[in-house]
Amino acid sequence: MEDLDITEVAKRSGVPASTLRFYEEKGLIASIGRRGLRRLFEPGVLERLALIALARAAGFSLEEIALMFAPDGRPRIDRKMLAAKADELDKTLRELTAMRDGLRHAAACSAPSHMECPTFRRLLRDAASGAMGARSKKAPRPPRIRNGR
């Protein structure tokens, strides 16, 4: 199979050209040259993009995905990292299942109002305590002071 230009890679992989350029900038994929103004890639980039897509769907960050490749570009996937991600997904599934079940109960509950439903009140307590798996956002950084201003 001959080399693919960025348009063909985007078409075959479903990954927009802008994302391909971003992945290249991050070192996740590498072009092998140019044909005119278009980047060229080896056909193996399609399998690499499939692995990146699978890892993204599983919730891995781009930094974690980068660690899944050896310096020569071949996959080098740490099984402990996969097991840890699977455990994280199990926890998320348990939290989402509890949330779904609580919402279904609240929707069908015979209590006069949601606030009088013990199950809904438990959901509120869990949400208030952070037990529902809500991710805390980092506090915004203070603005940089430049030139003494």
C-alpha positions in Angstrom: 0.0 0.0 0.0 1.4 3.4 -0.8 1.7 6.4 1.4 -1.5 8.4 2.3 -1.8 12.2 2.2 -3.6 13.9 5.1 -6.9 14.1 3.2 -7.0 10.4 2.6 -6.0 9.6 6.2 -8.8 11.9 7.4 -11.3 10.3 5.1 -10.3 6.7 6.0 -10.0 7.2 9.7 -12.8 9.7 10.3 -10.4 11.9 12.1 -10.5 15.6 10.9 -7.3 16.9 9.4 -7.0 19.5 12.1 -6.9 16.7 14.7 -4.3 14.8 12.7 -2.1 17.9 12.7 -2.7 18.3 16.5 -1.8 14.6 17.1 1.3 15.1 15.1 2.2 18.2 17.1 1.7 16.1 20.3 3.9 13.4 19.0 1.1 10.8 18.7 1.6 10.3 15.0 4.3 11.3 12.5 4.2 12.4 8.9 6.9 11.1 6.7 7.1 13.9 4.2 4.9 16.0 1.9 3.3 15.8 -1.4 3.0 19.5 -2.4 1.5 21.2 0.7 -0.1 18.0 2.1 1.5 15.9 4.8 2.1 12.2 3.9 1.7 9.3 6.3 2.5 5.6 6.2 -0.5 3.3 5.9 0.2 2.1 9.5 -1.0 5.4 10.8 -4.6 4.2 10.4 -4.1 1.4 12.9 -2.3 3.8 15.2 -5.3 6.2 14.9 -7.7 3.3 15.7 -5.7 2.6 18.9 -5.8 6.3 19.8 -9.6 6.4 19.2 -10.1 3.3 21.4 -8.0 4.7 24.2 -9.8 8.1 24.0 -13.2 6.2 24.2 -11.9 4.4 27.3 -11.1 7.7 28.9 -7.3 7.8 28.6 -5.7 11.3 28.2 -3.5 12.1 25.3 -0.5 12.0 27.7 -1.5 8.5 28.8 -1.9 7.5 25.2 1.5 8.8 24.3 2.9 6.4 26.9 1.3 3.5 25.0 3.9 3.7 22.2 7.5 2.8 22.3 10.1 5.3 20.9 10.0 3.3 17.6 6.3 3.9 17.3 5.2 0.4 18.0 2.4 -0.2 20.6 3.8 -0.7 24.1 0.7 -0.9 26.3 1.2 -1.2 30.1 -1.2 -3.8 31.4 -1.3 -2.3 34.9 -2.5 1.0 33.3 -5.2 -0.9 31.5 -6.3 -2.6 34.7 -6.3 0.7 36.6 -8.5 2.3 33.9 -10.9 -0.7 34.0 -11.2 -0.3 37.8 -11.9 3.4 37.3 -14.6 2.5 34.7 -16.1 0.0 37.2 -16.4 2.7 39.8 -18.0 5.1 37.3 -20.5 2.4 36.3 -21.5 1.8 39.9 -22.0 5.5 40.5 -24.0 5.9 37.3 -26.1 2.8 38.0 -26.9 4.2 41.5 -27.8 7.5 40.0 -30.0 6.0 37.3 -31.8 3.8 39.9 -32.4 6.7 42.2 -33.7 8.9 39.4 -36.1 6.2 38.2 -37.4 5.8 41.7 -37.8 9.5 42.1 -39.7 9.7 38.8 -42.2 7.0 39.9 -42.2 7.7 43.6 -45.6 8.2 45.3 -44.4 10.8 47.7 -46.3 14.1 47.3 -43.0 15.9 46.3 -39.5 14.9 45.5 -38.3 16.6 48.7 -40.5 14.2 50.7 -39.0 11.1 49.0 -36.4 9.5 51.2 -34.6 8.1 48.1 -34.4 11.5 46.5 -33.2 13.1 49.7 -30.4 10.5 49.9 -29.4 11.4 46.3 -29.3 15.1 47.4 -27.1 14.2 50.4 -24.8 12.1 48.2 -24.5 15.0 45.7 -23.8 17.5 48.4 -21.1 15.4 50.0 -19.4 14.7 46.7 -20.2 11.0 46.9 -21.7 11.0 43.4 -18.3 11.2 41.7 -18.5 14.8 40.7 -15.1 15.9 39.6 -13.9 19.0 41.2 -12.6 21.6 38.8 -9.2 23.2 39.5 -9.4 26.7 40.7 -8.6 29.2 38.0 -5.0 30.6 38.0 -4.6 34.2 38.9 -3.8 36.4 36.0 -0.1 36.8 35.2 1.5 40.1 36.0 3.7 41.4 33.2 6.1 44.2 33.3 5.2 45.1 36.9 1.5 45.7 36.1 
